[in-house]
Amino acid sequence: MEITNSDVMQLTFQAFLILVLGMVLWRFMVSFSKKSSKPKGSNYFDTKYKDKWNR
């Protein structure tokens, strides 16, 4: 069994295609997760003492 030049080119093309599609999918997921994630905020430090101090 001999590996021809066309087999190598086809394998290289498939590897490149998988790499590009993976990067596109990764960027899409990053942009989607940034849109959906918002800071929840916390009321842990909201105390009566803080309210009086700000006045």
BAVO-787179 format. One record per residue: chain; residue number from 1; x, y, z of N, C-alpha, C in turn. Coordinates in Angstrom, 1 decimal, decimal comma, always signed. Example, Ala and Ser with C-alpha at 12.3 -4.5 7.8 and 13.67 -1.06 7.14 Angstrom:
% residues 2
[rec A; 1; [+13,2; -5,7; +7,8]; [+12,3; -4,5; +7,8]; [+13,2; -3,3; +7,8]]
[rec A; 2; [+12,8; -2,2; +7,1]; [+13,7; -1,1; +7,1]; [+12,9; +0,0; +7,9]]
% end
This chain:
% residues 55
[rec A; 1; [+0,8; -1,2; +0,0]; [+0,0; +0,0; +0,0]; [+0,9; +1,2; +0,0]]
[rec A; 2; [+0,6; +2,1; -1,0]; [+1,5; +3,3; -1,1]; [+0,7; +4,5; -0,9]]
[rec A; 3; [+1,2; +5,5; -0,2]; [+0,6; +6,8; +0,0]; [+0,9; +7,7; -1,2]]
[rec A; 4; [-0,1; +8,1; -1,9]; [+0,2; +9,0; -3,0]; [+0,1; +10,5; -2,6]]
[rec A; 5; [+0,5; +11,3; -3,5]; [+0,5; +12,7; -3,3]; [-0,9; +13,3; -3,1]]
[rec A; 6; [-1,8; +12,7; -3,8]; [-3,2; +13,2; -3,7]; [-3,8; +12,8; -2,4]]
[rec A; 7; [-3,4; +11,6; -1,8]; [-3,9; +11,2; -0,5]; [-3,4; +12,2; +0,6]]
[rec A; 8; [-2,2; +12,6; +0,5]; [-1,6; +13,6; +1,4]; [-2,3; +14,9; +1,3]]
[rec A; 9; [-2,5; +15,4; +0,1]; [-3,2; +16,7; -0,1]; [-4,6; +16,6; +0,4]]
[rec A; 10; [-5,3; +15,5; +0,2]; [-6,7; +15,4; +0,7]; [-6,7; +15,4; +2,3]]
[rec A; 11; [-5,8; +14,7; +2,9]; [-5,7; +14,7; +4,3]; [-5,3; +16,0; +4,9]]
[rec A; 12; [-4,4; +16,7; +4,2]; [-4,1; +18,1; +4,6]; [-5,3; +19,0; +4,5]]
[rec A; 13; [-6,0; +18,9; +3,4]; [-7,2; +19,7; +3,2]; [-8,2; +19,5; +4,3]]
[rec A; 14; [-8,5; +18,2; +4,7]; [-9,4; +17,9; +5,7]; [-9,0; +18,4; +7,1]]
[rec A; 15; [-7,7; +18,3; +7,4]; [-7,2; +18,8; +8,6]; [-7,4; +20,3; +8,7]]
[rec A; 16; [-7,1; +21,0; +7,6]; [-7,2; +22,4; +7,6]; [-8,7; +22,8; +7,7]]
[rec A; 17; [-9,6; +22,1; +7,1]; [-11,0; +22,4; +7,2]; [-11,5; +22,2; +8,6]]
[rec A; 18; [-11,1; +21,1; +9,2]; [-11,5; +20,9; +10,6]; [-11,0; +22,0; +11,5]]
[rec A; 19; [-9,8; +22,4; +11,3]; [-9,2; +23,5; +12,1]; [-10,0; +24,8; +12,0]]
[rec A; 20; [-10,3; +25,2; +10,7]; [-11,0; +26,4; +10,5]; [-12,4; +26,3; +11,0]]
[rec A; 21; [-13,1; +25,2; +10,8]; [-14,5; +25,1; +11,4]; [-14,5; +25,1; +12,9]]
[rec A; 22; [-13,5; +24,5; +13,5]; [-13,4; +24,6; +15,0]; [-13,2; +26,0; +15,5]]
[rec A; 23; [-12,3; +26,7; +14,8]; [-12,1; +28,1; +15,2]; [-13,4; +29,0; +15,1]]
[rec A; 24; [-14,1; +28,8; +14,0]; [-15,3; +29,5; +13,7]; [-16,3; +29,2; +14,8]]
[rec A; 25; [-16,5; +27,9; +15,1]; [-17,4; +27,4; +16,1]; [-17,0; +28,0; +17,5]]
[rec A; 26; [-15,7; +28,0; +17,8]; [-15,2; +28,5; +19,1]; [-15,6; +30,0; +19,2]]
[rec A; 27; [-15,3; +30,8; +18,1]; [-15,6; +32,2; +18,2]; [-17,1; +32,5; +18,3]]
[rec A; 28; [-17,9; +31,7; +17,7]; [-19,4; +31,8; +17,8]; [-19,8; +31,5; +19,2]]
[rec A; 29; [-19,3; +30,5; +19,8]; [-19,7; +30,2; +21,2]; [-19,2; +31,2; +22,2]]
[rec A; 30; [-18,0; +31,8; +21,9]; [-17,6; +32,9; +22,8]; [-18,4; +34,1; +22,7]]
[rec A; 31; [-18,8; +34,5; +21,5]; [-19,7; +35,7; +21,3]; [-21,1; +35,4; +21,9]]
[rec A; 32; [-21,6; +34,2; +21,8]; [-22,9; +33,9; +22,3]; [-22,9; +33,9; +23,8]]
[rec A; 33; [-21,8; +33,4; +24,4]; [-21,7; +33,3; +25,9]; [-21,5; +34,7; +26,5]]
[rec A; 34; [-20,9; +35,6; +25,8]; [-20,7; +37,0; +26,3]; [-22,1; +37,7; +26,3]]
[rec A; 35; [-22,9; +37,4; +25,3]; [-24,2; +38,1; +25,2]; [-25,1; +37,6; +26,3]]
[rec A; 36; [-25,1; +36,3; +26,6]; [-26,0; +35,8; +27,6]; [-25,6; +35,9; +29,0]]
[rec A; 37; [-24,3; +36,2; +29,3]; [-23,8; +36,3; +30,6]; [-23,8; +37,8; +31,1]]
[rec A; 38; [-24,5; +38,1; +32,0]; [-24,6; +39,4; +32,6]; [-24,2; +39,3; +34,1]]
[rec A; 39; [-23,6; +40,3; +34,6]; [-23,3; +40,3; +36,0]; [-24,5; +40,2; +36,9]]
[rec A; 40; [-24,6; +39,3; +37,8]; [-25,8; +39,2; +38,6]; [-25,9; +40,3; +39,7]]
[rec A; 41; [-24,8; +40,7; +40,1]; [-24,8; +41,7; +41,2]; [-25,1; +41,0; +42,5]]
[rec A; 42; [-24,7; +41,7; +43,5]; [-24,9; +41,1; +44,8]; [-25,3; +42,2; +45,8]]
[rec A; 43; [-26,1; +41,8; +46,7]; [-26,6; +42,7; +47,8]; [-25,9; +42,4; +49,1]]
[rec A; 44; [-24,8; +41,7; +49,0]; [-24,0; +41,3; +50,2]; [-23,5; +42,5; +51,0]]
[rec A; 45; [-23,1; +43,6; +50,3]; [-22,5; +44,7; +50,9]; [-23,5; +45,8; +51,1]]
[rec A; 46; [-24,7; +45,6; +50,7]; [-25,8; +46,6; +50,8]; [-26,3; +46,5; +52,3]]
[rec A; 47; [-25,8; +47,4; +53,1]; [-26,2; +47,3; +54,5]; [-26,7; +48,7; +54,9]]
[rec A; 48; [-27,4; +48,7; +56,1]; [-27,8; +50,0; +56,6]; [-26,7; +51,0; +56,9]]
[rec A; 49; [-25,6; +50,4; +57,4]; [-24,4; +51,2; +57,7]; [-23,9; +51,9; +56,4]]
[rec A; 50; [-23,8; +51,1; +55,3]; [-23,4; +51,7; +54,0]; [-24,3; +52,8; +53,6]]
[rec A; 51; [-25,6; +52,6; +53,7]; [-26,5; +53,6; +53,3]; [-26,3; +54,9; +54,1]]
[rec A; 52; [-26,1; +54,8; +55,4]; [-25,9; +56,0; +56,2]; [-24,6; +56,6; +55,9]]
[rec A; 53; [-23,6; +55,9; +55,6]; [-22,3; +56,4; +55,3]; [-22,3; +57,2; +54,0]]
[rec A; 54; [-23,1; +56,8; +53,0]; [-23,2; +57,5; +51,7]; [-23,9; +58,8; +51,9]]
[rec A; 55; [-24,7; +59,0; +52,9]; [-25,4; +60,3; +53,0]; [-24,6; +61,3; +53,5]]
% end
